[in-house]
Amino acid sequence: MGVDLRNLDELDNKLQQAEVNYSLPTIFLAECVLVYIEMQNCKNLLKWISKKFSNAVFVNYEQVNMNDRFGEVMLNNLRSRGCSLASVEACVSLETQISRFLECGWSGCRAWDMVQVYQSLPEAERQRIERIEMLDEGELLLQLFQHYCLVVAWIGELFQDIEITCVNVVEKRMSWLNIE
């Protein structure tokens, strides 16, 4: 269904028409969505979700570390194509990504840049991936990975252990690789 996420009444009406049960555990997946919504509208959406759903997880993939030279070039390239990132201020750091959810009533939140995520994969899997598409510019890929992140936020008792699960998986993988 198509809906303007800035219009919460329309969103609520469409979800009710689809007979969505707000009390059932729900997973929200967003790939470079929130950054395109004006900051106040994004906050309103996240607050609405946190109040409406009793048990939910929000997995968000989008830009981060946008206040350095690489981020500035990325923003300028997007602007030159007529594409502005309306909530880029939430993409300054992993901390601003986390704060966006916590300030909107979410119970908890964790975030990792894609370097951390990639390095948490087993070595054999990274080698398999790198053989699929030969990497001749590893440094450029690393810079790109530093500017995207994975954020996991949760509300409700059902998902209260998700932080432990997420942290254990990432930290376990990182310890295997001797990464601090």
C-alpha positions in Angstrom: 0.0 0.0 0.0 1.2 3.5 -0.7 1.1 6.0 2.1 2.8 9.3 3.0 4.7 8.5 6.2 4.4 12.2 7.2 0.6 11.9 7.4 0.0 9.8 10.5 -3.8 9.9 10.1 -3.6 8.5 6.6 -1.1 5.8 7.8 -3.3 4.8 10.7 -6.4 4.6 8.4 -4.6 2.4 5.9 -3.2 0.1 8.6 -6.7 -0.2 10.1 -8.2 -1.0 6.7 -5.6 -3.7 6.3 -6.6 -5.0 9.7 -3.2 -4.6 11.3 -3.2 -5.7 14.9 -1.1 -3.2 16.8 -0.7 -5.6 19.7 1.1 -8.3 17.6 4.9 -8.3 17.5 6.0 -6.2 14.5 9.2 -5.7 12.7 9.8 -2.4 10.7 12.5 -2.5 8.1 13.7 0.7 6.5 16.5 1.2 4.0 17.4 4.9 3.6 13.8 6.0 4.4 13.9 8.1 7.6 16.7 10.4 6.3 14.4 11.6 3.5 11.6 12.6 5.9 11.8 16.1 7.6 13.2 15.7 11.1 10.0 16.7 12.9 7.9 14.4 10.8 10.4 11.6 11.3 10.2 12.1 15.1 6.4 12.2 14.9 6.4 8.9 13.0 8.8 7.2 15.4 6.8 8.5 18.4 3.5 7.3 16.8 5.0 3.8 16.2 6.3 3.6 19.8 2.9 4.5 21.2 0.8 2.5 18.8 2.7 -0.8 18.8 3.2 -2.7 22.1 6.1 -4.9 20.9 8.1 -3.9 17.9 11.6 -3.8 16.5 12.8 -1.2 14.0 15.8 -2.1 11.8 17.1 1.0 10.0 19.9 1.1 7.4 21.0 4.5 6.3 23.8 7.1 6.2 26.0 8.0 9.2 29.1 10.1 9.8 27.9 12.7 7.4 29.9 15.5 9.0 33.3 14.6 7.5 34.7 15.3 4.0 33.4 12.0 2.5 29.9 12.7 3.9 30.1 16.3 2.6 30.9 15.1 -1.0 28.1 12.5 -0.8 25.6 15.2 0.3 26.8 17.6 -2.5 26.4 14.8 -5.1 22.9 14.0 -3.9 21.9 17.8 -3.8 23.2 18.2 -7.3 20.7 15.6 -8.4 17.9 17.3 -6.6 17.9 14.9 -3.7 18.2 16.4 -0.3 18.4 14.5 2.9 15.8 16.2 5.1 16.9 14.5 8.4 20.6 14.4 7.8 21.2 15.9 11.3 20.2 12.5 12.7 23.0 11.0 10.6 25.9 12.8 12.1 27.0 9.8 14.2 25.9 6.5 15.7 25.0 8.4 18.8 22.6 10.7 16.9 21.1 7.7 15.2 20.4 6.1 18.6 19.2 9.3 20.2 16.6 9.7 17.5 14.8 6.5 18.6 15.3 6.9 22.4 14.0 10.5 22.3 10.9 9.2 20.6 9.9 6.6 23.3 11.7 3.5 22.1 12.9 1.2 25.0 16.4 0.7 23.6 18.6 1.1 20.6 21.9 0.0 19.3 23.8 1.0 16.1 26.9 -0.2 14.2 28.6 1.2 11.2 28.9 -1.2 8.3 32.6 -1.6 8.9 31.7 -3.2 12.2 28.9 -5.3 10.6 31.2 -6.5 7.8 34.0 -7.3 10.1 31.7 -9.3 12.3 31.1 -11.7 9.5 33.3 -14.9 9.6 36.5 -14.6 7.6 35.4 -17.3 5.2 32.2 -15.5 4.4 34.0 -12.2 3.8 36.4 -14.0 1.4 33.5 -15.6 -0.4 31.8 -12.2 -0.8 35.0 -10.6 -2.0 35.5 -13.3 -4.6 32.1 -12.6 -6.1 33.0 -9.1 -7.0 36.7 -8.4 -7.1 37.6 -5.5 -4.9 40.3 -3.3 -6.5 39.5 -0.3 -4.3 39.3 -1.7 -0.8 39.9 1.7 0.8 37.0 3.2 -1.1 34.7 0.4 0.1 35.9 1.0 3.7 35.1 4.7 3.4 31.6 3.9 2.1 31.0 1.3 4.9 32.0 4.0 7.4 29.2 6.2 6.1 26.3 3.7 6.4 25.0 2.0 9.5 22.6 -0.5 10.9 20.4 0.6 13.7 18.1 -1.7 15.8 15.6 -0.1 18.1 12.9 -1.9 20.2 9.9 -1.4 22.3 8.1 -3.8 24.6 9.0 -6.7 26.8 9.1 -9.3 24.0 12.2 -7.7 22.4 13.9 -6.6 25.6 16.6 -9.3 25.1 17.4 -8.2 21.6 20.1 -5.8 22.8 21.9 -8.7 24.4 21.5 -10.8 21.3 22.7 -8.1 19.0 25.6 -7.1 21.2 26.7 -10.7 21.7 26.7 -11.5 18.0 28.7 -8.4 17.0 31.1 -8.5 20.0 31.7 -12.3 19.6 32.5 -11.9 15.9 34.7 -8.9 16.7 36.6 -10.7 19.4 37.3 -13.6 17.0 38.9 -11.0 14.7 40.8 -9.2 17.6 38.9 -6.0 16.9 38.4 -3.5 19.8 
